[in-house]
Amino acid sequence: MTEKLSGNQTCGIIGASHAGVNFAFALRKEGWKGEIVLIDSDTDLPYHRPPLSKTYLHSAEALGKNLLKSAESYANEDIQLMLGVKVLFIDRHAQKVELDTGTWQVYDKLVLATGARALIPNIKGLAQAKHVFPLRTAADVTGIRNKISANPGQEVVIIGGGYIGLETAASLRKLGARVTVLERESRTLARVTVPEMSVFFEKLQEENGVKILCNKQVISIGEDRNGVQVNCADGTSYFAEMLVLGVGIQVNDELASAAGLQIENGIRVDGTCRTEDENIYAIGDCTEHFNPHYGRYIRLECVQNAVDQAKIAAAAICGKGVLYDALPWFWSDQYEVKLQMVGLSAGYDEAVLRKEGDKIFSIWYFKGEELLAIDAVNSAKAYVWGTKFLKSGDQVDKSKLKDISVELKAIGR
């Protein structure tokens, strides 16, 4: 047994979302015998975040059904939960963290799983306005649900036409709200997909009663007796009994930065998820890592990355030779449509459409002859085969790809 697995050491974890919780259990599974202390400022037992804008928002499902682990599971694995506690400072020299309880928590190894928070845009009047909700935590969603339940048919404006904004729109429509989405770009999803995909989802939303308005730069929020007035740069304004912010996230890297760790587009880590400090690791949404598949540093906001990095960090801390080399994947649920995405399309110079039906198709992104990513709408086969081609590195015959009479398994060459 190595010294790293001795029972008198402590591993502290800051952040109890997907990355932090999965790391804690993976660390114990890898053989860590010492203490594991999981710290989070959220008072709720750690829960799944992706369903917040989907099933948890539009259904009567209790948060307890979305828990990452049961309370008993933490006790069974001897994982100490410190919920409702905020970490104020990391003292790297003394190897301890300052807590807002007035105490310090020592560590031998420290894992930063600090994630991200909802981005609050700098819009005049927003900070003072009532009836405004971000969408990042269970408390946010509970607030939205409570307000909607009091008046299901109320006017809701969502700022932001990315996946979170559109998923939220779909969920709120299911609850009976009248929804308007304001997007500052010329189309929704402009930063993540091709125009054809934007058109598809805009049409889907409009068919379900959502108003999609693009080229809408919100410049101020005014108070109204029963809600807020959302004012745009083009002179238009929209009344909202509830305003939901879906404009993105801000990485929680302040603790790492104050501790002198390297920050780029997130906390910089190596292939084992270790920072420049040999005793501090970082995992999940807050990290930037080198991805061998794409040959560049990236930061990912997805469950897959959080879970995979958690496993890598746990194995590395327990002295096992591992390196992170995962292919990222994502998904989005809106109404009856399931979008599955694998790979990263940034840098593509050609997008090939494979259309199998009105609401069954996939878009394949290429840079020259290299396949970069696949977006699959209601097409599990395209997602599965696309993933296989990405992992194998096999080239795809684009002419066969466009021909739906050719099976996907036969498009490689």
Buried (B, 14 or more C-beta within 10 A) or exposed (E): EEEBBEEEBBBBBBBBBBBBBBBBBBBBEBBBBBBBBBBBBBEBBBBBBBBBBBBBBBBEEEBEEBBBBEEEBBEEBEBBBBBEBBBEEBEBEEBBBBBEEEEBBBBBBBBBBBBBBBBEEEBEBBEEBEBBBBBBBBBBBBBBBEBBEEEEEBBBBBBBBBBBBBBBBBBBBBBBBBBBBBBBBEBBBBEBBBEEBBEBBBEBBEEBEBBBBBEBEBBBBEEBEEBBBBBBEEEEBBBBBBBBBBBBBEBBBEBBEEBEBBBEEBBBBBBBBBBEBEBBBBBBBBBBBBBEBBEEBBBBBBBBBBBBBBBBBBBBBBEEEBEBEBBBBBBBBBBEBBBBBBBBBBEBEEBBEBBBEEEBBBBBBBBEEBBBBBBBBBBEBBBBBBBBBBEEEEBBBBEBBBEBEBEBEEBBE
